[in-house]
Amino acid sequence: MTDQHVLDGVRVLDFTQHLAGPTTTRLMAEMGAEVVKVELAPWGDQVRNVGYVKGGRSAYFLSQNRGKKSLCLDPKTDAGRKVLLDLIPKFDVLVENFAPGVIGRMGLDWETVHALNPDLIMCSISTFGQTGPLAHRPGFDYIGQAYAGVTGLIGEKDGPPILPMVAMGDVMTGVHGLAAINAALFRQAKGGPGQHLDISLLDSYFHCHESSVAMISGSEGRFEPPRGGSHSPGLAPLGAFKGHDGYIIIIAVLHQWDALLEVMGMPELAIDPRFAKINDRVKNRYELVEIIEGWIMSCDSDADVIAKLEEKRIPVAPVLTLKEAMEHPHLIERGTVRTVTERGFGTFQMPGMPLRFSEYANDLDLQAPYLGEHNRETLKDLLSYSDDQIDQLERDGAIKAETIPDAAAG
């Protein structure tokens, strides 16, 4: 196993905030890229003070910005804008997730940065994309989800749509951005050009419709997937079944159906006209739910149910709370739940690195930056600015840095 990582040597200029864009650049930092996070003076990334804050530091910000360097400047000043233009030729990748047009008003539209650095890969991440009738509307995760027809599929049939309490769209879009960047870097290594990547929440969410879009189109609108609630409207039995202490996800479709009947000791259901064929089981799924939940209650415990199903290799899982998931030995052993220590905040758990490489360490020792912590380092190392020049930028308000507590300085 080597000390370097897969993106070692790649330099990223990061204009992202909140979650989708920072996911892309966080993963790149986890893979060894040098990421310089440009934060707009005077406050920087808006999530620096969002959510749970301890020691003046936000758990949200720390979780999404580990391993990045912070350059805090005011692009509205001539000096700040000049710094940005001078930095463009020094980087391999530029990532931004402003609303379309904002990066251009900062003087960094694709035409400008491409002229300054023809090899640069620029990735723009937004809710609706850089083109189209919705492009310039503001939006967040749930907005893209709603327009993608995803929210309308979540919830009980006659109830309101339900919002998932995880940032699926933002994180997924960030990973799509990473995939596009890495593909562009590979093509560039083969002699290809720099290019502008247009990644959107809406595109990413719509891409999750595994078959329904084709079914609606292929049936000329005669088929329309209903909301499934706690049980799939397309396959059965597949859903959340009430147990002794909570809910249990059981998936017993195709060959697992026969195995389930064996476990439950109900072979007669195989010839019951309500359940004989998969479409019959779907049509009568709520009657089937009652039968399965009755069997569950006849068992000693939920653990007993899970053990019996696992013995026959029927896919099954308890519905864990987040706290229970964080304490699960499998997630801890794999580093899916990772314990880190951040300056000023202390020790806490966060999601671990989901991309695993056989030749590189999966958990680099990283720290999230204080605001403007790397102003001086970045300007000296990349642009050869003198201390006097940097001091003048500070006096003019072109760059800004917060005071780092003595205990956090290193």
Residue pairs with C-beta under 8 A, 6 or more apart in sequence:
1 359
1 360
1 361
2 359
2 360
3 361
4 32
4 360
5 30
5 31
5 32
5 357
5 360
5 361
5 364
6 31
6 32
6 357
6 359
6 360
7 28
7 31
7 32
7 33
8 32
8 33
9 32
10 28
10 32
10 33
10 34
10 92
10 93
10 185
11 33
11 34
11 36
11 90
11 91
11 92
11 93
12 25
12 28
12 29
12 33
12 34
12 35
12 36
12 91
12 92
12 93
12 94
12 95
13 36
13 38
13 87
13 88
13 91
13 93
13 94
13 95
14 21
14 22
14 25
14 35
14 36
14 37
14 38
14 68
14 95
15 21
15 38
15 94
15 95
15 96
15 97
15 98
15 103
15 108
16 22
16 24
16 25
16 37
16 95
16 96
16 97
16 125
17 39
17 45
17 46
17 47
17 97
18 45
18 46
18 47
18 97
18 140
18 170
19 47
19 64
19 141
19 167
19 170
19 171
19 174
20 97
20 125
20 141
20 169
20 170
20 171
20 173
20 174
20 177
20 201
21 95
21 96
21 97
21 125
21 174
21 177
22 45
22 64
22 65
22 174
23 64
23 170
23 171
23 173
23 174
23 175
23 177
23 178
24 95
24 123
24 125
24 174
24 175
24 177
24 178
24 181
25 33
25 35
25 37
25 68
25 95
26 64
26 65
26 66
26 67
26 68
26 174
27 174
27 175
27 178
27 353
27 355
28 35
28 93
28 178
28 181
29 35
29 66
29 67
29 68
29 364
29 366
30 66
30 67
30 353
30 355
30 364
30 366
31 355
31 357
31 360
32 360
32 364
33 93
34 69
35 67
35 68
35 69
36 68
36 69
36 71
36 87
36 91
36 374
36 378
37 45
37 65
37 68
37 69
37 70
37 71
37 369
38 71
38 72
38 73
38 84
39 45
39 70
39 71
39 72
39 73
39 371
39 372
40 72
40 73
40 74
40 75
41 72
41 73
41 74
41 80
41 372
41 397
41 398
41 399
41 400
42 72
42 74
42 400
44 70
44 72
44 371
44 372
45 61
45 65
47 58
47 60
47 61
47 64
48 57
48 58
48 61
48 371
49 58
50 58
50 60
50 61
51 58
51 59
51 60
52 58
52 59
52 60
53 59
54 344
54 345
54 346
55 344
55 345
55 346
55 405
56 344
56 405
57 342
57 343
57 344
57 345
57 368
59 345
59 348
59 350
61 368
62 342
62 345
62 350
62 368
63 350
63 351
65 368
65 369
66 340
66 342
66 366
66 367
66 368
67 364
67 366
67 367
67 368
68 368
68 369
69 369
69 373
69 374
69 377
69 378
70 369
70 370
70 371
70 372
70 373
70 374
70 375
71 372
71 374
71 375
71 378
71 379
71 399
72 371
72 372
72 375
72 399
72 400
72 401
73 80
73 83
73 84
73 375
73 393
73 398
73 399
73 400
74 80
74 397
74 398
74 399
74 400
75 81
75 84
75 106
75 107
77 396
77 397
77 398
79 393
79 396
79 398
80 393
80 398
80 399
81 106
81 107
83 379
83 383
83 393
83 398
83 399
84 106
84 107
84 108
85 107
85 108
85 112
85 116
86 383
87 378
87 382
87 383
88 94
88 108
88 113
88 116
88 117
88 120
89 116
89 117
90 382
90 383
91 117
91 120
92 119
92 120
92 121
92 185
93 120
93 121
93 122
93 123
93 181
93 185
94 108
94 113
94 120
94 121
94 122
94 123
95 122
95 123
95 125
95 177
95 181
96 102
96 103
96 108
96 122
96 123
96 124
96 125
97 124
97 125
97 126
98 126
99 126
99 127
99 136
99 138
100 124
100 126
100 129
100 130
100 135
100 136
101 136
103 109
103 124
110 122
110 196
113 120
113 122
114 120
114 122
114 194
114 196
117 194
118 193
118 194
119 188
119 193
119 194
120 194
121 181
121 184
121 185
121 188
121 194
121 195
121 197
122 194
122 195
122 196
122 197
123 177
123 180
123 181
123 196
123 197
123 199
124 130
124 196
124 197
124 198
124 199
125 173
125 174
125 177
125 199
125 200
126 135
126 139
126 199
126 200
126 201
127 134
127 137
127 138
127 139
127 140
127 143
127 144
127 200
127 201
127 202
128 134
128 135
128 137
128 139
128 144
128 147
128 200
128 201
128 202
129 135
129 198
129 199
129 200
129 202
129 203
130 198
130 200
131 198
134 147
134 202
139 201
140 170
141 167
141 168
141 169
141 170
141 201
142 151
142 163
142 169
143 201
144 169
144 173
144 200
144 201
144 202
144 204
144 205
145 151
145 168
145 169
145 201
145 205
146 152
147 202
147 205
148 202
148 205
148 206
148 208
148 209
149 206
149 209
150 205
150 206
150 208
150 209
151 161
151 163
152 161
152 227
153 212
153 225
153 227
153 228
154 161
154 162
154 163
154 164
154 227
155 161
155 162
155 227
155 229
156 227
156 229
156 230
157 226
157 227
157 229
159 227
159 229
161 227
169 201
169 204
169 205
170 201
172 204
172 205
172 208
173 199
173 200
173 201
173 204
176 199
176 203
176 204
176 207
177 197
177 199
180 197
180 199
181 197
184 192
184 195
184 197
188 194
206 213
212 225
215 223
215 225
216 223
216 224
216 225
225 233
225 234
226 233
227 233
228 234
228 239
230 239
230 240
230 247
231 237
231 238
231 239
231 240
231 285
231 286
231 289
232 238
232 239
232 282
232 285
233 282
233 285
234 282
235 251
235 253
235 278
235 282
236 253
236 278
236 281
236 282
236 285
236 288
237 250
237 251
237 252
237 253
237 257
237 260
237 281
237 285
237 288
237 289
237 292
238 250
238 251
238 252
238 253
239 249
239 250
239 285
239 289
240 247
240 248
240 249
240 319
241 247
241 248
241 249
241 250
241 289
241 292
241 293
241 296
242 293
242 296
243 296
243 297
243 302
243 305
243 318
244 296
244 297
244 299
244 301
244 302
245 301
245 302
246 302
246 318
246 319
247 318
247 319
248 296
248 302
248 305
248 306
248 316
248 317
248 318
248 319
249 315
249 316
249 317
249 318
249 319
250 260
250 292
250 309
250 314
250 315
250 316
251 314
251 315
251 316
252 259
252 260
252 314
252 315
253 278
254 278
256 312
256 313
256 314
256 315
257 278
257 281
258 270
259 312
259 313
259 314
260 292
260 309
260 312
260 314
261 267
261 269
261 270
262 312
263 308
263 309
263 311
263 312
263 314
264 292
264 295
266 291
266 295
269 275
269 291
270 276
273 280
274 280
274 281
274 283
274 284
274 287
274 288
275 281
275 284
275 288
281 288
296 302
296 305
299 305
299 308
302 318
305 316
306 316
306 317
306 318
309 316
310 316
320 328
325 331
325 337
326 337
326 349
328 337
330 336
331 337
334 352
335 352
335 353
335 362
335 363
336 351
336 352
336 354
337 349
337 350
337 351
337 352
338 349
338 350
338 351
338 352
338 353
338 363
339 347
339 348
339 349
340 347
340 348
340 349
340 350
341 347
341 348
342 348
342 367
342 368
343 367
343 370
343 405
343 407
343 408
343 410
344 370
344 405
344 407
344 408
352 362
352 363
353 362
353 363
355 362
356 362
370 401
370 402
370 404
370 408
371 400
371 401
371 402
372 399
372 400
372 401
372 402
373 401
373 402
373 404
375 390
375 394
375 399
375 400
375 401
376 387
376 390
379 385
379 389
379 390
379 393
379 399
380 390
385 393
390 399
393 399
394 400
394 401
